Amino acid sequence: MRSQVKKKMQVRIAMKYFTKKSLDFLKELEQNNDREWFHANKSRFQNDLEVPFRDLIENLIDEFQAIDPKIVITAKEAIFRIYRDVRFSSDKSPYKTHMSAIISAGGRKNLIVPGFYVELQKDKMMLYAGIYNPDTKTLEKIRYYIAEHGIEFKKLIADKDFVKVFGEIQGEKSKIIPKQFKEDAAEQPLLYNKAFYYMHEVPQKIVLGEDLISYLGASAAAAQKLNVFFRNAI
C-alpha cells in the first residue's frame, strides 16, 4: 500500500503545468493591458494560465505541507486575483502582468506570517520567502530576536543550502536604527533592514517542464529554517 501511495505521489509531481502559450499570454497582456483585449482573450487566460496556475498551487500546498505542517490552506486562500486595485494608484492598468500566490499558514489574510510567495512572470517564475514590509511593532520584535539569537541567525544565513538557492537576505534598510540595537548592529548589519526576504529565480525551462513541483519543494526547503526563525521572532 505504501509503495502504491509513493508511486501515485511521484506521478503527481512529474506533471507539466505551463506551456509557451501561458507565458505568451502574459507577454501580450503587458502590451495590451485593457479590458477590451482581456475580455476578447478571456478563454486563453482561463485555459492557458488561470486553471494550470490553480492546479500548481493546489499541488504545491501539499508539497510545502511536508516542509511546514502549519500550512493548512486552500488554493483559493493562497492565490491573488489578476485584477489590480487601481483606486489609489496613478497607474490605472486594470490587470497585473503576472500570476501570484502566497503559501503560508495565514495565506492572503495574514501576509506577515513567514511562508512562500510564488510569482509567475512572462519569462520566469520567482520564489520568495521570509517577511516583507512588517509593521513597526513586528519589525521591533524581529530586531530584538535577531539581537538575542545572533549566533543562531548567523549560522542560518550562512547555511550552504540557503546560500546556494537564495543567496542572502534582502530588504530596504533604515538609515537610522533605534539606539538599543546599535551595538548589535555593528556585529550584524542586517538589523538595519526594514524587511527580511529572500528570493530565487526559477529558470523558464523548469517552469515549462515536468519537474516544477519537486524543484520548488527542494528550493523552499532551503529557506524553511529561516522562516521558522522569523516565525518565532514575531
VENPE-V344687 format. One record per helix or strand. SS is the DSSP state (H for helix, E for strand). FROM is the first residue (numbers start at 1). TO is the last residue. Records with the same first field share a line. If there is no record, write none. Layout:
BEGIN
SS = FROM-TO, FROM-TO
END
This chain:
BEGIN
H = 2-13, 20-31, 35-40, 42-65, 75-78, 107-109, 136-148, 150-158, 160-166, 179-187, 189-192, 204-207, 212-221, 224-233
E = 79-79, 83-83, 95-95, 99-103, 115-120, 125-131, 170-170, 173-173, 193-193, 196-202
END
